Structures are given as structure tokens and as C-alpha cells.
Amino acid sequence: MYPVSYHKPASVDDAVKALSSGEEAMVLAGGQTLIATMKQHLAAPSDLVDIRGIAELSGIKISGDTLSIGAAMTHAEVAASKDVQKHIPALACLAAGIGDPAVRHMGTLGGSVANNDPAADYPAALLALGATVVTNKREIAADDFFTGLFSTDLEDGEIITRVDFDKTEAAGYAKFAQPASLYALVGVFVAKRGGDVRVAITGAGDDGVFRSEALEAALAKDFSEAAAKGAGVSADNLMSDIHGDADYRAHLIRVMAARAVAGAA
Amino acid sequence: MSRIHVTTTINGDETEYLCEPQDTLLDVLRDELDLTGSKEGCASGDCGACSVMLDGRLVCSCLVLGAEAEGRAVETIEGMASGEELHPLQQAFIDKAALQCGICTPGILVAAKDLLERNPDPTEEEVRYWLAGNLCRCTGYDKIIRAVLDTAADMRGAA
């Protein structure tokens, strides 16, 4: 790694100051992607601002129908949270299946969301659940937050503080993990609220996480495995790489959608 | 860049060191503290050869900065045996030949010990899922999984 400066602020305000102090400062939210990327010289921040000691970014709360998860909560903490398990079990299940135990002990919700890896699990959950990303400056709807491969609507000096999820009638997540990386080759998150069904796909889109209109229409009419399997999922705009071509991913989307519906609770 | 002074606990001993901000915990353990049991395999968090415990949580020390250990407790493979007496997992790995080249072994032992402390009676599936972050290119895993399951049974019997 290239030389870097390390900051450990105790508040969001101090973190914002530290972010503006360096030429190219970056937030260190878990490091499970960023540190590996720095070693490959694909990222070369001047400063690392470690936000995990900030109390405001911690904790999981329920108020009314809204579940709020602090940005610095690790995947293991989200998976183990009784509140998450009760409020949106599919979200706890998703967190329990991210990477391997070491990744889940360090990686955080905020870090995953801000990085917006096209094969990461959390972006699918946020998009399907219609979550709200709360930052030190504003609230951003998930529909507006993810803007393409490794891109988000976040501005310089903007830090995710928490993510708010509204309760659903039923939600489910199923992924076909790429066996070496444990990232999603295809992951499908379904969320049902009355007649409204949202379906978000990760791992498959050539521009990152996206909603499937075909699956949403099919499942709004009939929330069943058969409807998911029969939906006309197109291979257009899907990724083709050494792990699978676009047609294979389109097939996996239908299969994973059916499994997500079957497991929805 | 100025070096960072870190005070931490390693295998129960209070320890101080100076590190560069970009030094990983693995760099510090191996190069500063001479604790070379934790191995650098991939250096990118895939192989688990550098597995250590940080405040009771299994982590890849190659993806943790040395500076992050400030005020925390680190446990490494060097702290696993009690003096000359090997941990039952260590003994089982020798007895059952659950290793070949040995590079992955310290990381697998650290991860397996953590599993058995959380869950003294894991299923084979649970062992395989817990060790998903520890790659072994020699054994094919079978002897490793059996050694962990047999040790779990022995430790339950002894308890």
C-alpha cells in the first residue's frame, strides 16, 4: 500500500472535517474491500477516516414500522439482531450469507452500500425494500441512491449515518453465490406490500443493481414460485463474464426469484 | 507520515508497538512482533491464512490495519497452546493428518477454535460454512472437517 494518513474521529462532524483535510480522503467503514483495493493500487487515498468509533453510526432501532440500522453495524451484528430477525427476517438472512465469517465481522452496512459493488448483497435489499439512506446532509431514497457500477448519489464529504427500512408484508432473498468469491452471481430480493411487489437483482446487471419490471408485474398478479419461474426475464443488459453468460444469468434470476418467493416471510 | 503508537493486548499480554498507518495487523504481527504463525497467503482476504481473533471476532489480519488494534484484544495461533500442551484441535490435526503443507493450518485452527467455542456441537455443514473463508489447496478439506468434528465430540465428552 502507498503511504496514507489514518484518522479516527469520534463524531460525524469530526469525520467530515477529516475527510476535507486530505487531497483524496476516503472513509474506512470496514476495509474488507477498500484495504484489498489499496493493496492492488486500485485505490490510493491520501487519508483514511475510520468511522467505526462514532457512536451516532451504531445501533439498531425500531420505531413504529421503521427499522433503522446504523451505518457502522457489521454484517454479523445485523444477522444476529433480534430486531432485524423479527422485523425483516430476509434482511437478517441476507446479512448472515455475505462472504465468510471474517468479512461479516468487519464489513459494515454503510460500507457495502457506499461501495455499491455490482455483486454485493445489500444493494438488492435496499432497492427492493424501498429503503431510505440517511446521511449527514439528507435522506436519499434507494431508487435514487444507486447510480451504476460502484457509483452512488453520495457527494464529497457526505457520510451515510443509517439506513431506514419500512416493514413489509413479506420479503425474501435468494442468491446463487459465486463459489470462490461468495459474491452473488445472481441475487434476487423480493418485497411485498399489499398489491405492490418490488424485485431487485444484484450480481447480474451490466450497470449494477436494478429492479425487474417483468418479475414485479408477474408477482404483483400472482405472488408464487410458478409466477416467478414463468416471468419473461430478458437477457438484455445482463452481464456476461467467465462465471456465466447473460442467458444463464437470466435463467438464474427466475430460479432465485422463485426461491426468494418460496422463502418470503 | 508519522508512525502511530498502538497499545493493545496480544494473547493476553499488554503490548505496544509503532506502525505506519498503512501497515496491516498482519504486517505488525509478523514483522514487528515476530509472531510469524499467522501467514500471508493472498493478502486480499480470500484465503484466511492470516486469521486472528480481534475482540473475540474472527478476522483476516491482512484486511485490518495495525492502527485498528488500539485498545483491543488480539489472539493469534501463538496463544492457542497452553505452554507445551497443545489445544485439542492442534493435537487432532496432527493425529489425523489434517494438514499437508501447513500454510493454511494456523488460520484454520484459529477459525475452528472460534467455531467450537460458539457452538460445541456443530454439524458438518456448519463446520464447512464456518471455514468457508479458509482455503486449503492440499487436503481437499475432508480430513480437516473430520478433525474438527471429532475434536468437538471429544471435547463434549470431556466436559
HADDOCK unambig.tbl for C-alpha pairs under 7 A between the chains (distance, minus, plus):
assign (segid A and resid 1 and name CA) (segid B and resid 22 and name CA) 6.28 0.50 0.50
assign (segid A and resid 3 and name CA) (segid B and resid 22 and name CA) 5.92 0.50 0.50
assign (segid A and resid 4 and name CA) (segid B and resid 21 and name CA) 6.07 0.50 0.50
assign (segid A and resid 4 and name CA) (segid B and resid 22 and name CA) 5.92 0.50 0.50
assign (segid A and resid 5 and name CA) (segid B and resid 1 and name CA) 6.51 0.50 0.50
assign (segid A and resid 5 and name CA) (segid B and resid 21 and name CA) 5.87 0.50 0.50
assign (segid A and resid 6 and name CA) (segid B and resid 21 and name CA) 5.61 0.50 0.50
assign (segid A and resid 31 and name CA) (segid B and resid 63 and name CA) 6.30 0.50 0.50
assign (segid A and resid 31 and name CA) (segid B and resid 64 and name CA) 6.99 0.50 0.50
assign (segid A and resid 32 and name CA) (segid B and resid 63 and name CA) 5.96 0.50 0.50
assign (segid A and resid 35 and name CA) (segid B and resid 63 and name CA) 5.80 0.50 0.50
assign (segid A and resid 36 and name CA) (segid B and resid 44 and name CA) 4.88 0.50 0.50
assign (segid A and resid 36 and name CA) (segid B and resid 63 and name CA) 6.68 0.50 0.50
assign (segid A and resid 100 and name CA) (segid B and resid 132 and name CA) 5.87 0.50 0.50
assign (segid A and resid 100 and name CA) (segid B and resid 133 and name CA) 5.11 0.50 0.50
assign (segid A and resid 101 and name CA) (segid B and resid 58 and name CA) 6.85 0.50 0.50
assign (segid A and resid 101 and name CA) (segid B and resid 130 and name CA) 6.46 0.50 0.50
assign (segid A and resid 101 and name CA) (segid B and resid 133 and name CA) 6.89 0.50 0.50
assign (segid A and resid 102 and name CA) (segid B and resid 58 and name CA) 5.34 0.50 0.50
assign (segid A and resid 102 and name CA) (segid B and resid 59 and name CA) 4.23 0.50 0.50
assign (segid A and resid 102 and name CA) (segid B and resid 60 and name CA) 5.91 0.50 0.50
assign (segid A and resid 105 and name CA) (segid B and resid 57 and name CA) 6.37 0.50 0.50
assign (segid A and resid 105 and name CA) (segid B and resid 58 and name CA) 6.81 0.50 0.50
assign (segid A and resid 105 and name CA) (segid B and resid 59 and name CA) 6.55 0.50 0.50
